Amino acid sequence: MDLLTDLFKDAGLRRRLLDVRQLRTDRALRFPCDRSVGFHVVLEGTAYVHAPALAEPLALQAGDIAVMGRGCEHMLSAQPQIRDVPVQTIALAANEESDAPGEVSVVSGAYQLWNTPVHPFFTELPPWFVVRAERTARLEPLGLTVSMLASEARSDALGRETVVHGLLDILFTYLMREYVARRGNEVAGWSHAVRDPQVRQAVAQLHEDCALPWTLDTLARAVGSSRSVLAERFREAMGETPLAYLRTLRLQRAMRLLSESDRTLEQVALAVGYHDAFGFSKAFKRAVGVSPGEYRKRDAAERDVPWRFRADEAVGAG
């Protein structure tokens, strides 16, 4: 079970390629990135990120990567102060390139979320984190991907767009791995839990089929552990019990099914392990804030919003 890919799928993660941007000192670029995870890779020059979660502009040198863990409107500029600088909003269409030369070159990637995830992996993501050029160079696969992306982004070779799309997906996955590695050494949570082999095995079992009538006993037997040992290790690593994690996982999967299928509420409830629609609806509203029916109506209405993606643009689709 590839846990990270499974999380991306349940969260409805879809790619938008923002392509290469040339930053000029006489203007700033505004990125309206609600419900997304994204990044900026500086190819040349020095760029600055301006965002509400940052106490001061975040300076990025060539080779640095800024990762936005929580969707927020932010701005990118070639100078640290933008108080009197005109701001230009990026076009919603992918692959639009600046027609004017600039002093700073940046490749950006945004991964829109079809819904607002409730899974701890996403709720634990920081607003921003940075992978500096020297760190990138030490992480050989990541460094190689950045180098290939920089080279391909500057070229006009046949198939360039396809290659850049693929490299962005690879880069995004490596960045999420880097986050898991950093977070896993710090505090309890999903990233810490998957570093424990037995807890990771238990998590994988739940992801494999969250609709099964799991109990602590059946889960412990599935991973070859005693009930008490698994309960202690899971809570210590994850910060919650296995069954609490299972409830969140079921609701995250239900959000995807409500968005991407025509199944009835009863069918969705059964598909994620609830015995009836009533119990499912109650748990869903408690966690998400609206009933499953209201969620589905809201989701359908939002499909006309420009940033929404078609199903075939899902990461890993096709």
Backbone bond lengths (Angstrom), bond angles and torsions (degrees), N, CA, C in turn:
res aa  C-N    CA-C-N  psi(-1)  N-CA   C-N-CA  omega(-1)  CA-C   N-CA-C  phi
1 M - - - 1.462 - - 1.532 109.59 -
2 D 1.322 116.06 119.87 1.463 121.72 176.01 1.525 107.41 -87.09
3 L 1.317 116.47 96.87 1.459 121.06 -171.65 1.523 112.74 -63.14
4 L 1.324 117.33 -41.53 1.458 120.10 -177.03 1.531 111.03 -65.43
5 T 1.317 116.36 -44.99 1.464 119.86 178.11 1.522 110.92 -62.97
6 D 1.321 116.86 -37.68 1.459 120.91 178.50 1.524 110.83 -63.74
7 L 1.335 116.61 -39.59 1.463 120.30 177.66 1.521 111.03 -64.21
8 F 1.334 116.46 -43.84 1.464 120.10 178.99 1.530 110.58 -59.47
9 K 1.314 115.78 -40.87 1.467 120.58 -179.02 1.520 110.83 -65.12
10 D 1.331 117.22 -46.79 1.457 120.15 -178.21 1.523 112.40 -67.22
11 A 1.320 116.99 -29.40 1.463 120.44 179.29 1.524 112.10 -82.29
12 G 1.337 117.06 -3.34 1.460 120.12 -179.53 1.511 112.13 67.34
13 L 1.325 116.95 38.23 1.462 121.09 -175.68 1.522 110.26 -70.28
14 R 1.336 115.62 126.76 1.456 121.34 -178.72 1.517 109.78 -134.83
15 R 1.314 114.44 141.36 1.461 120.27 -172.88 1.529 112.24 -87.84
16 R 1.308 115.09 139.10 1.453 121.28 163.67 1.518 106.98 -122.31
17 L 1.293 117.86 123.82 1.459 121.62 178.55 1.520 108.87 -90.00
18 L 1.318 116.66 117.94 1.459 120.51 179.15 1.520 112.03 -92.03
19 D 1.326 116.33 -15.72 1.454 122.68 172.88 1.528 112.62 70.08
20 V 1.332 115.57 -164.66 1.465 121.74 -175.70 1.523 109.54 -81.39
21 R 1.331 115.90 134.27 1.458 121.15 177.33 1.520 109.01 -121.86
22 Q 1.315 115.19 136.13 1.459 121.25 175.45 1.524 108.02 -101.67
23 L 1.327 116.78 117.96 1.457 121.02 -179.39 1.520 110.10 -93.29
24 R 1.313 115.53 137.62 1.461 121.90 178.38 1.518 109.26 -118.93
25 T 1.320 116.50 154.15 1.465 120.64 -176.79 1.522 112.79 -73.15
26 D 1.337 117.57 -14.50 1.461 119.64 -176.46 1.526 113.12 -94.22
27 R 1.342 117.85 8.16 1.451 120.30 178.21 1.532 110.36 -161.82
28 A 1.330 114.73 164.76 1.465 120.84 175.48 1.524 108.19 -124.49
29 L 1.316 115.75 156.21 1.463 121.29 178.19 1.523 109.98 -104.87
30 R 1.308 115.79 132.29 1.465 121.81 178.48 1.523 109.31 -101.88
31 F 1.346 115.71 129.88 1.462 122.33 179.33 1.536 108.90 -112.76
32 P 1.334 118.88 104.96 1.468 121.25 178.32 1.524 109.94 -83.61
33 C 1.320 116.17 80.42 1.477 120.65 -168.91 1.518 112.54 -107.17
34 D 1.312 116.52 65.35 1.453 120.15 174.91 1.531 109.19 -74.46
35 R 1.332 116.72 150.84 1.469 122.54 177.21 1.524 112.00 49.59
36 S 1.281 116.99 57.83 1.461 118.60 -177.78 1.521 111.33 -154.39
37 V 1.314 113.79 162.76 1.461 123.08 169.00 1.521 104.69 -124.25
38 G 1.311 117.29 134.93 1.461 118.06 -175.93 1.506 112.95 -154.50
39 F 1.320 115.44 -178.11 1.460 119.57 -179.06 1.523 110.42 -156.16
40 H 1.333 114.54 158.77 1.458 123.08 173.42 1.526 107.75 -126.33
41 V 1.311 116.81 126.78 1.465 122.88 176.48 1.523 107.81 -109.39
42 V 1.322 116.98 119.59 1.463 120.60 179.73 1.523 108.99 -84.91
43 L 1.320 116.07 120.41 1.465 121.25 179.31 1.516 111.59 -90.93
44 E 1.325 116.35 -39.87 1.464 121.36 -179.17 1.519 109.57 -143.65
45 G 1.337 116.64 146.25 1.451 121.18 174.67 1.517 113.47 80.15
46 T 1.338 115.33 -163.65 1.459 122.87 179.49 1.520 108.91 -122.72
47 A 1.312 116.47 126.28 1.463 122.12 179.39 1.523 109.47 -114.62
48 Y 1.328 115.66 158.86 1.461 121.52 -179.95 1.530 109.55 -130.50
49 V 1.330 114.74 132.28 1.462 120.90 176.25 1.521 108.14 -100.26
50 H 1.324 116.16 132.06 1.461 122.56 177.86 1.524 107.57 -119.22
51 A 1.327 116.73 119.49 1.464 120.43 -176.61 1.520 109.72 -149.96
52 P 1.345 117.93 152.24 1.466 120.86 -179.34 1.524 113.69 -56.89
53 A 1.334 117.67 -32.78 1.467 120.71 -176.89 1.523 112.96 -79.04
54 L 1.331 117.40 -7.31 1.460 121.24 -178.11 1.519 110.11 -101.16
55 A 1.322 116.91 127.30 1.460 120.76 -179.87 1.520 111.60 -65.46
56 E 1.309 116.90 -30.09 1.463 122.53 177.91 1.521 108.12 -147.39
57 P 1.329 117.33 162.61 1.468 119.20 -179.57 1.526 111.51 -54.98
58 L 1.317 116.03 138.59 1.455 122.67 179.91 1.519 108.79 -90.68
59 A 1.333 116.52 114.01 1.465 121.41 -178.16 1.520 110.30 -85.50
60 L 1.316 115.84 132.65 1.462 122.47 -179.28 1.515 109.62 -126.47
61 Q 1.332 115.87 125.83 1.456 121.36 176.85 1.528 109.53 -94.40
62 A 1.315 115.94 171.38 1.465 120.91 178.11 1.529 109.82 -56.14
63 G 1.312 116.59 128.41 1.459 121.90 -178.51 1.512 114.05 96.07
64 D 1.335 117.89 -14.81 1.465 121.30 177.77 1.527 110.24 -77.74
65 I 1.336 114.98 151.67 1.459 121.23 177.84 1.523 108.64 -129.12
66 A 1.323 116.77 123.11 1.464 121.87 174.04 1.519 108.24 -100.15
67 V 1.329 116.30 127.07 1.464 121.38 -178.32 1.523 109.10 -111.70
68 M 1.315 116.38 125.27 1.458 122.84 177.11 1.521 108.10 -94.37
69 G 1.327 115.98 107.61 1.453 119.99 -176.82 1.513 114.14 -83.02
70 R 1.321 116.26 -21.45 1.462 120.69 179.70 1.521 108.12 -130.51
71 G 1.306 115.55 129.86 1.455 119.49 -176.53 1.515 112.37 -57.82
72 C 1.305 116.27 130.11 1.455 120.99 176.73 1.523 109.30 -159.17
73 E 1.308 115.09 150.81 1.459 118.76 172.89 1.526 108.17 -68.68
74 H 1.311 117.01 133.54 1.451 120.37 178.06 1.517 109.40 -149.68
75 M 1.320 115.65 170.57 1.457 120.80 -178.78 1.516 110.34 -127.50
76 L 1.309 115.19 152.33 1.458 123.36 179.97 1.516 107.00 -125.95
77 S 1.333 116.13 134.33 1.462 119.37 -177.52 1.520 110.60 -145.10
78 A 1.321 115.02 169.79 1.462 121.50 177.53 1.516 111.35 -99.31
79 Q 1.321 117.16 6.49 1.460 120.86 177.75 1.523 109.41 -141.80
80 P 1.347 117.20 154.36 1.464 119.88 -172.84 1.526 114.82 -70.32
81 Q 1.324 118.04 -26.80 1.455 121.05 -178.79 1.521 110.22 -115.79
82 I 1.316 116.46 133.58 1.471 119.85 -176.69 1.528 111.62 -128.15
83 R 1.316 116.46 20.50 1.464 120.30 -175.17 1.533 111.83 -56.51
84 D 1.321 117.49 -43.79 1.467 120.85 -176.43 1.521 112.77 -108.44
85 V 1.321 116.22 20.73 1.464 120.42 -176.81 1.533 109.65 -102.09
86 P 1.325 118.37 133.58 1.468 120.40 176.08 1.530 110.69 -59.79
87 V 1.320 115.92 142.64 1.462 121.30 -179.31 1.524 109.10 -112.16
88 Q 1.314 115.89 129.06 1.462 122.35 179.55 1.521 108.79 -111.47
89 T 1.327 116.97 125.63 1.459 121.32 178.30 1.520 109.70 -79.95
90 I 1.328 115.84 132.41 1.462 118.57 178.98 1.518 109.43 -63.93
91 A 1.316 115.91 148.66 1.459 120.67 177.78 1.514 109.43 -69.49
92 L 1.307 117.08 149.66 1.460 120.77 178.56 1.512 111.88 -73.96
93 A 1.328 117.08 -22.75 1.465 119.50 179.64 1.510 110.12 -70.62
94 A 1.336 115.89 138.73 1.460 120.62 178.67 1.513 110.22 -73.08
95 N 1.334 114.74 155.89 1.460 123.13 171.54 1.523 114.56 69.44
96 E 1.335 118.52 12.78 1.453 118.64 176.50 1.520 108.28 -75.33
97 E 1.286 118.10 127.97 1.447 121.58 -177.81 1.518 110.29 -107.91
98 S 1.306 116.22 147.51 1.447 121.24 176.68 1.517 109.96 -65.25
99 D 1.322 116.03 138.67 1.457 119.46 -179.86 1.517 111.88 -96.08
100 A 1.322 116.95 7.08 1.461 120.40 -179.11 1.519 109.82 -121.75
101 P 1.330 117.29 144.39 1.461 119.94 179.00 1.519 111.19 -68.53
102 G 1.311 116.39 153.51 1.450 120.59 178.50 1.506 110.93 -141.14
103 E 1.346 115.45 169.75 1.456 120.50 -178.81 1.519 112.54 -90.91
104 V 1.331 116.38 -15.13 1.460 121.52 -177.11 1.527 108.52 -128.49
105 S 1.325 115.68 134.91 1.465 120.67 -179.46 1.527 109.40 -116.43
106 V 1.317 116.12 127.88 1.462 122.14 -176.09 1.527 109.87 -134.56
107 V 1.334 115.96 137.03 1.461 120.99 170.26 1.526 107.70 -105.45
108 S 1.321 116.00 129.43 1.458 120.71 -177.54 1.519 110.88 -120.84
109 G 1.306 115.50 145.78 1.458 121.12 175.31 1.512 109.40 -135.03
110 A 1.322 117.17 135.89 1.462 121.43 177.74 1.518 109.18 -125.57
111 Y 1.306 115.93 137.40 1.462 122.46 179.08 1.522 107.65 -120.29
112 Q 1.321 114.95 102.29 1.450 120.08 -177.06 1.524 110.74 -75.47
113 L 1.314 114.98 145.62 1.459 122.26 177.59 1.520 108.39 -102.82
114 W 1.324 116.16 128.67 1.455 120.07 -178.79 1.525 111.00 -64.90
115 N 1.294 116.58 -27.05 1.455 120.26 177.84 1.519 108.39 -139.94
116 T 1.315 116.45 178.77 1.460 120.92 175.60 1.523 107.59 -91.16
117 P 1.325 118.39 108.04 1.468 120.55 -171.80 1.526 112.75 -64.45
118 V 1.322 115.47 145.86 1.458 121.16 173.24 1.522 110.73 -105.84
119 H 1.333 117.01 -7.45 1.460 120.41 -178.53 1.526 110.56 -66.87
120 P 1.340 118.28 140.62 1.469 121.21 -176.83 1.519 114.77 -59.88
121 F 1.333 119.07 -28.98 1.460 118.88 178.39 1.519 110.39 -56.69
122 F 1.324 117.40 -43.11 1.458 121.04 -177.76 1.525 111.98 -79.70
123 T 1.328 117.29 -37.95 1.463 119.01 -179.38 1.523 111.80 -70.44
124 E 1.336 117.31 -22.45 1.463 120.90 178.50 1.527 113.04 -84.62
125 L 1.325 117.77 -15.02 1.462 119.65 -178.72 1.522 110.37 -60.04
126 P 1.338 118.61 136.06 1.459 121.06 177.83 1.524 110.22 -74.81
127 P 1.331 118.03 160.46 1.464 119.37 176.87 1.529 112.01 -55.99
128 W 1.332 116.15 -43.48 1.466 121.42 179.43 1.523 109.72 -146.12
129 F 1.310 117.00 145.52 1.458 121.40 164.16 1.520 107.88 -145.18
130 V 1.323 115.29 157.70 1.468 121.05 -172.50 1.517 109.97 -123.30
131 V 1.309 115.48 136.90 1.462 121.97 169.47 1.522 105.97 -109.32
132 R 1.327 116.27 109.44 1.459 120.69 -176.27 1.527 110.89 -75.73
133 A 1.320 115.21 159.21 1.463 121.51 -175.14 1.523 111.91 -56.58
134 E 1.339 116.77 -39.49 1.461 119.08 -178.42 1.529 111.61 -67.45
135 R 1.336 116.58 -34.53 1.461 120.86 176.22 1.526 110.04 -69.92
136 T 1.311 116.83 -41.96 1.461 121.54 178.48 1.520 110.76 -58.16
137 A 1.337 115.86 -41.23 1.462 120.11 -178.85 1.526 111.67 -64.38
138 R 1.352 116.82 -31.85 1.464 120.21 -179.55 1.529 112.09 -78.02
139 L 1.324 116.26 -25.15 1.464 120.65 177.70 1.525 107.32 -91.88
140 E 1.322 115.84 89.49 1.466 121.07 -167.38 1.529 114.40 -52.41
141 P 1.338 120.28 -49.29 1.472 118.53 -179.98 1.526 112.62 -61.62
142 L 1.343 116.69 -40.05 1.459 120.49 179.22 1.520 110.74 -65.41
143 G 1.337 116.04 -45.69 1.459 120.07 179.54 1.515 112.34 -61.78
144 L 1.328 116.38 -40.91 1.463 120.72 178.93 1.525 110.66 -64.06
145 T 1.323 116.69 -40.79 1.463 120.41 179.77 1.521 111.18 -64.34
146 V 1.331 116.98 -42.37 1.468 120.65 178.43 1.522 110.52 -62.53
147 S 1.331 116.89 -42.99 1.472 120.75 179.14 1.528 111.10 -62.29
148 M 1.327 116.27 -44.40 1.462 120.22 179.01 1.525 111.10 -65.08
149 L 1.329 116.35 -39.29 1.457 120.48 179.39 1.523 110.87 -64.68
150 A 1.338 116.32 -43.79 1.464 120.30 179.26 1.516 111.02 -61.36
151 S 1.327 116.54 -43.41 1.463 121.06 -179.93 1.521 111.38 -65.35
152 E 1.322 116.19 -45.43 1.467 120.34 -176.99 1.526 111.45 -69.52
153 A 1.330 116.29 -36.39 1.461 120.03 -178.42 1.522 111.97 -65.21
154 R 1.324 116.63 -28.32 1.469 120.91 -179.14 1.526 112.31 -87.59
155 S 1.320 117.46 -9.50 1.464 120.70 -173.53 1.523 111.50 -92.77
156 D 1.326 115.10 167.48 1.458 120.46 172.28 1.528 109.62 -122.15
157 A 1.336 115.65 29.60 1.459 121.63 -177.22 1.525 111.00 -67.72
158 L 1.312 115.22 155.87 1.456 120.62 176.67 1.530 110.19 -60.49
159 G 1.307 116.38 137.31 1.463 120.48 179.35 1.511 114.16 77.99
160 R 1.327 117.56 11.67 1.462 121.36 -176.86 1.529 111.97 -54.69
161 E 1.315 117.29 -46.26 1.460 120.46 -176.01 1.523 111.42 -61.67
162 T 1.318 117.03 -42.04 1.465 121.02 179.39 1.521 110.79 -63.03
163 V 1.333 116.03 -43.55 1.464 120.24 -179.59 1.524 110.72 -65.03
164 V 1.340 117.23 -44.56 1.465 120.58 -179.18 1.526 110.47 -63.32
165 H 1.322 117.56 -40.72 1.472 120.78 176.49 1.525 110.41 -57.15
166 G 1.326 116.10 -48.51 1.457 119.97 -179.14 1.514 112.55 -63.16
167 L 1.332 116.54 -41.98 1.463 120.66 -179.69 1.525 111.32 -66.14
168 L 1.323 116.95 -36.88 1.461 119.55 177.90 1.527 111.11 -63.58
169 D 1.325 117.07 -40.93 1.468 119.92 177.30 1.525 111.17 -63.61
170 I 1.329 115.92 -41.36 1.468 120.25 178.31 1.523 110.10 -64.42
171 L 1.335 116.43 -45.87 1.459 120.69 -179.83 1.523 110.77 -61.15
172 F 1.320 116.58 -44.23 1.458 120.32 179.69 1.531 111.03 -58.73
173 T 1.320 116.64 -44.19 1.464 120.47 -179.54 1.522 111.07 -64.92
174 Y 1.330 117.54 -41.71 1.462 120.28 177.29 1.527 111.16 -62.79
175 L 1.326 117.18 -37.85 1.462 120.46 179.17 1.524 110.90 -66.58
176 M 1.323 117.20 -38.58 1.460 119.82 176.92 1.533 110.59 -67.41
177 R 1.331 117.25 -36.41 1.467 120.37 174.54 1.528 110.58 -62.11
178 E 1.323 116.19 -41.82 1.463 120.20 179.42 1.518 110.07 -62.45
179 Y 1.327 116.94 -41.11 1.457 119.70 177.76 1.526 111.11 -62.43
180 V 1.332 116.80 -45.36 1.466 120.77 179.61 1.526 110.12 -59.42
181 A 1.331 116.62 -40.80 1.465 120.35 179.52 1.526 110.99 -64.30
182 R 1.325 117.30 -41.13 1.468 120.73 179.47 1.524 111.03 -68.52
183 R 1.294 115.84 -50.43 1.459 121.23 -176.77 1.524 111.59 -66.03
184 G 1.319 116.15 -34.37 1.454 120.53 -177.44 1.509 113.81 -63.05
185 N 1.324 117.12 -22.04 1.464 121.13 179.55 1.522 112.60 -89.73
186 E 1.331 117.36 -2.24 1.457 119.76 -170.98 1.530 113.21 -105.27
187 V 1.327 117.24 -78.73 1.464 120.22 -171.85 1.520 110.43 -129.14
188 A 1.330 114.79 169.90 1.462 120.07 177.78 1.520 110.27 -62.26
189 G 1.308 115.52 145.79 1.457 120.94 -179.30 1.514 108.99 158.23
190 W 1.329 116.38 -176.00 1.456 120.13 -175.66 1.522 111.50 -60.87
191 S 1.323 117.27 -44.97 1.466 120.62 -177.63 1.522 111.67 -64.29
192 H 1.323 116.31 -35.06 1.463 120.42 177.24 1.528 110.16 -72.54
193 A 1.321 116.60 -38.68 1.464 120.87 -175.61 1.521 112.45 -64.49
194 V 1.326 117.61 -39.84 1.469 119.23 -175.46 1.526 112.44 -75.28
195 R 1.329 117.19 -2.75 1.463 120.31 174.24 1.527 111.41 -85.67
196 D 1.323 116.64 -15.86 1.462 121.79 175.69 1.529 107.33 -89.31
197 P 1.337 118.96 115.63 1.471 120.91 -174.19 1.522 114.19 -54.83
198 Q 1.324 117.08 -41.82 1.463 118.91 -177.46 1.526 111.40 -72.44
199 V 1.321 116.81 -40.88 1.463 119.85 177.91 1.525 110.09 -66.28
200 R 1.318 115.92 -40.36 1.469 119.21 177.51 1.530 110.91 -61.05
201 Q 1.310 116.65 -39.84 1.466 120.11 177.92 1.525 110.79 -63.15
202 A 1.331 116.14 -39.51 1.464 120.10 178.31 1.528 110.71 -66.00
203 V 1.318 116.23 -42.79 1.469 120.61 177.84 1.528 110.10 -60.68
204 A 1.330 116.27 -42.69 1.467 120.68 179.80 1.523 111.40 -62.51
205 Q 1.328 116.85 -38.60 1.463 120.50 178.03 1.533 110.50 -61.60
206 L 1.318 116.49 -42.66 1.462 120.42 -179.87 1.524 111.09 -66.76
207 H 1.324 116.45 -39.35 1.466 120.26 178.84 1.523 110.92 -67.79
208 E 1.312 116.36 -35.78 1.465 120.74 -176.74 1.527 111.39 -60.10
209 D 1.328 116.61 -39.96 1.462 119.94 178.54 1.520 108.98 -156.27
210 C 1.325 115.38 88.30 1.466 119.31 -177.39 1.525 111.96 -74.40
211 A 1.338 117.36 -11.10 1.463 120.17 -178.89 1.524 113.26 -80.94
212 L 1.318 117.56 -14.21 1.464 119.86 178.62 1.527 110.33 -63.24
213 P 1.327 117.96 149.98 1.472 121.24 179.52 1.531 111.16 -76.79
214 W 1.315 115.53 66.49 1.464 120.44 -175.11 1.527 111.44 -64.81
215 T 1.323 114.92 140.84 1.460 122.97 167.43 1.519 106.33 -128.05
216 L 1.309 116.27 169.57 1.458 119.01 177.86 1.525 110.28 -61.74
217 D 1.331 116.65 -36.56 1.466 120.75 179.37 1.529 111.77 -64.08
218 T 1.336 117.14 -49.16 1.471 119.43 -177.65 1.523 111.17 -66.99
219 L 1.318 117.32 -35.03 1.461 120.09 178.87 1.524 110.55 -69.01
220 A 1.325 116.94 -41.34 1.466 120.65 178.54 1.527 110.83 -62.02
221 R 1.329 116.54 -42.13 1.466 119.52 178.14 1.530 110.90 -64.46
222 A 1.317 117.05 -37.07 1.466 121.09 -178.08 1.522 112.38 -64.96
223 V 1.335 116.94 -28.01 1.469 119.79 -178.72 1.522 112.03 -107.64
224 G 1.336 116.98 7.20 1.456 120.58 176.92 1.505 114.49 70.11
225 S 1.330 116.14 39.23 1.460 120.67 -178.51 1.520 109.41 -128.87
226 S 1.315 115.28 166.53 1.458 119.07 172.70 1.527 108.36 -83.80
227 R 1.308 114.92 159.20 1.463 120.71 -178.98 1.524 111.38 -59.49
228 S 1.324 116.61 -46.70 1.464 120.76 -175.70 1.522 112.24 -68.68
229 V 1.336 116.61 -40.82 1.469 119.94 -179.56 1.524 110.74 -65.22
230 L 1.327 116.82 -45.68 1.462 119.54 -179.64 1.523 110.94 -63.90
231 A 1.322 116.95 -43.07 1.464 120.39 -179.50 1.521 110.84 -59.18
232 E 1.333 116.35 -44.11 1.466 120.33 -178.89 1.523 111.70 -67.82
233 R 1.331 116.49 -46.91 1.468 119.92 -178.10 1.526 111.47 -66.09
234 F 1.322 116.65 -39.50 1.459 120.45 -178.89 1.526 110.53 -65.65
235 R 1.316 116.87 -47.90 1.463 120.08 -179.23 1.528 110.87 -64.08
236 E 1.317 116.70 -41.38 1.464 120.03 -179.77 1.525 111.43 -63.74
237 A 1.328 116.82 -39.57 1.464 120.45 -177.00 1.521 112.58 -82.14
238 M 1.324 117.53 -44.34 1.459 122.24 -173.83 1.523 112.91 -89.13
239 G 1.335 115.97 -28.02 1.457 118.95 -176.68 1.516 112.81 88.91
240 E 1.328 117.94 4.53 1.457 123.27 176.33 1.522 108.78 -154.03
241 T 1.319 116.70 169.91 1.463 120.75 -177.89 1.529 110.85 -77.98
242 P 1.336 117.23 161.40 1.465 119.67 176.92 1.525 112.95 -58.08
243 L 1.327 117.58 -39.78 1.459 119.84 -177.54 1.524 111.80 -73.29
244 A 1.328 117.52 -30.10 1.468 120.06 174.25 1.527 109.86 -67.06
245 Y 1.325 115.93 -41.47 1.469 119.85 176.40 1.525 110.59 -62.97
246 L 1.321 116.60 -40.24 1.463 121.10 179.43 1.525 111.00 -60.88
247 R 1.331 117.38 -40.86 1.468 120.16 179.11 1.528 110.92 -60.77
248 T 1.320 116.27 -44.10 1.465 119.96 179.04 1.516 111.06 -64.07
249 L 1.321 116.51 -43.81 1.462 121.12 179.68 1.526 110.86 -60.51
250 R 1.319 116.86 -43.14 1.466 120.70 179.65 1.529 111.34 -61.75
251 L 1.319 116.48 -42.36 1.460 119.69 -178.51 1.521 111.33 -70.58
252 Q 1.331 117.23 -36.47 1.464 119.77 176.22 1.526 110.39 -62.34
253 R 1.318 116.06 -42.53 1.466 119.54 179.07 1.526 110.98 -67.79
254 A 1.321 116.48 -35.56 1.464 120.05 178.06 1.524 111.22 -63.90
255 M 1.320 117.51 -36.94 1.462 120.70 178.00 1.525 110.40 -59.48
256 R 1.321 116.31 -41.36 1.470 119.52 178.83 1.523 110.92 -66.09
257 L 1.326 117.00 -44.05 1.461 120.10 -179.11 1.527 111.67 -64.41
258 L 1.319 116.85 -37.47 1.461 120.14 177.59 1.525 111.26 -66.45
259 S 1.330 116.02 -33.26 1.463 120.74 -178.70 1.516 112.68 -80.00
260 E 1.327 116.55 -38.13 1.460 119.96 -166.39 1.522 114.55 -111.79
261 S 1.317 117.80 5.53 1.466 119.32 179.79 1.522 109.86 -139.50
262 D 1.320 115.08 166.59 1.464 121.59 177.56 1.526 111.51 -101.89
263 R 1.308 117.47 18.44 1.460 120.40 -179.12 1.527 110.63 -62.91
264 T 1.319 115.45 147.13 1.462 120.08 175.07 1.526 109.39 -69.86
265 L 1.332 115.95 166.79 1.467 119.42 178.29 1.524 110.55 -61.20
266 E 1.326 116.44 -37.76 1.462 119.97 178.51 1.527 110.72 -62.95
267 Q 1.319 116.67 -41.93 1.464 120.69 179.84 1.523 111.45 -67.43
268 V 1.324 116.81 -39.71 1.465 120.06 177.41 1.518 109.85 -64.85
269 A 1.326 116.50 -43.72 1.465 120.80 179.75 1.524 110.99 -57.82
270 L 1.316 117.26 -48.22 1.463 121.06 179.79 1.523 111.48 -64.90
271 A 1.332 117.13 -36.07 1.468 121.20 -177.45 1.516 112.57 -66.72
272 V 1.338 116.87 -23.20 1.465 119.15 -179.02 1.529 112.22 -113.13
273 G 1.336 116.78 14.09 1.458 118.71 169.81 1.509 117.53 99.67
274 Y 1.339 118.09 9.65 1.464 120.08 176.60 1.526 109.33 -97.52
275 H 1.327 116.32 147.14 1.462 120.68 -175.91 1.523 112.60 -78.93
276 D 1.335 116.27 -25.77 1.463 118.84 -178.19 1.520 109.73 -152.01
277 A 1.323 114.99 164.30 1.460 120.93 -177.19 1.524 111.62 -69.03
278 F 1.339 117.71 -30.20 1.461 120.12 -177.98 1.527 111.24 -64.16
279 G 1.340 115.87 -51.86 1.461 119.42 179.60 1.515 112.08 -62.74
280 F 1.326 116.11 -38.55 1.461 120.75 177.77 1.521 110.75 -63.45
281 S 1.332 117.45 -46.45 1.467 121.34 -178.14 1.522 111.34 -62.00
282 K 1.316 115.91 -39.73 1.465 120.41 179.67 1.525 111.02 -64.05
283 A 1.336 116.44 -46.27 1.468 120.66 179.43 1.525 111.01 -66.46
284 F 1.319 116.93 -39.25 1.463 121.45 -178.87 1.528 110.61 -63.73
285 K 1.319 116.75 -47.89 1.465 119.78 -178.51 1.520 111.30 -64.63
286 R 1.322 117.11 -36.80 1.460 120.53 178.88 1.531 111.05 -62.75
287 A 1.325 117.06 -37.39 1.466 120.66 -176.98 1.522 113.20 -87.33
288 V 1.327 117.14 -39.18 1.466 121.07 -172.08 1.523 112.41 -97.76
289 G 1.327 116.80 -25.22 1.458 119.85 178.29 1.513 114.57 101.13
290 V 1.321 117.65 -13.70 1.466 122.46 176.59 1.522 108.23 -136.44
291 S 1.317 116.40 161.52 1.460 120.08 178.32 1.524 110.00 -72.25
292 P 1.336 118.11 160.81 1.467 119.99 177.38 1.528 112.63 -56.87
293 G 1.341 116.85 -39.82 1.456 119.86 179.04 1.513 112.04 -64.06
294 E 1.335 117.03 -43.66 1.462 121.03 178.12 1.520 110.64 -65.18
295 Y 1.320 115.70 -39.29 1.465 119.98 178.81 1.523 110.38 -61.26
296 R 1.319 116.55 -45.01 1.470 120.52 -179.22 1.534 110.81 -64.06
297 K 1.330 118.03 -41.19 1.465 120.96 178.53 1.526 110.69 -63.91
298 R 1.319 116.66 -44.35 1.464 120.48 179.31 1.512 110.96 -63.12
299 D 1.320 115.66 -41.43 1.459 120.19 179.71 1.526 110.88 -63.40
300 A 1.329 116.83 -42.68 1.467 120.66 179.66 1.521 110.85 -63.39
301 A 1.346 116.82 -39.10 1.463 120.32 179.80 1.520 111.62 -66.59
302 E 1.328 116.13 -32.16 1.464 120.15 -176.96 1.521 112.99 -80.52
303 R 1.305 117.36 -6.77 1.463 119.22 -178.66 1.526 112.27 -65.28
304 D 1.325 117.22 -18.92 1.459 120.20 178.60 1.522 112.52 -88.20
305 V 1.333 117.33 -6.88 1.460 120.00 177.24 1.521 108.36 -66.22
306 P 1.353 119.25 135.52 1.469 121.09 -171.53 1.511 115.97 -53.63
307 W 1.348 118.55 -34.21 1.462 117.24 -174.57 1.512 113.48 -79.96
308 R 1.322 118.30 -6.64 1.459 118.75 -179.17 1.519 111.10 -68.88
309 F 1.303 116.07 149.36 1.454 121.65 -173.75 1.521 112.05 -111.14
310 R 1.292 115.57 156.65 1.459 121.07 171.61 1.530 109.07 -78.05
311 A 1.323 115.72 158.83 1.468 120.41 -177.16 1.519 112.13 -60.83
312 D 1.346 117.69 -31.16 1.463 119.03 -176.47 1.515 112.75 -78.09
313 E 1.340 117.35 -0.07 1.450 119.82 176.99 1.525 111.73 -99.53
314 A 1.319 116.33 7.52 1.458 119.88 178.97 1.519 110.32 -63.26
315 V 1.332 115.09 144.92 1.461 119.84 177.55 1.513 108.69 -61.70
316 G 1.299 115.56 127.75 1.452 120.57 179.84 1.508 113.65 86.91
317 A 1.343 117.47 -3.02 1.464 119.59 179.50 1.511 110.10 -74.96
318 G 1.315 114.93 159.53 1.463 119.94 176.00 1.489 112.01 79.47
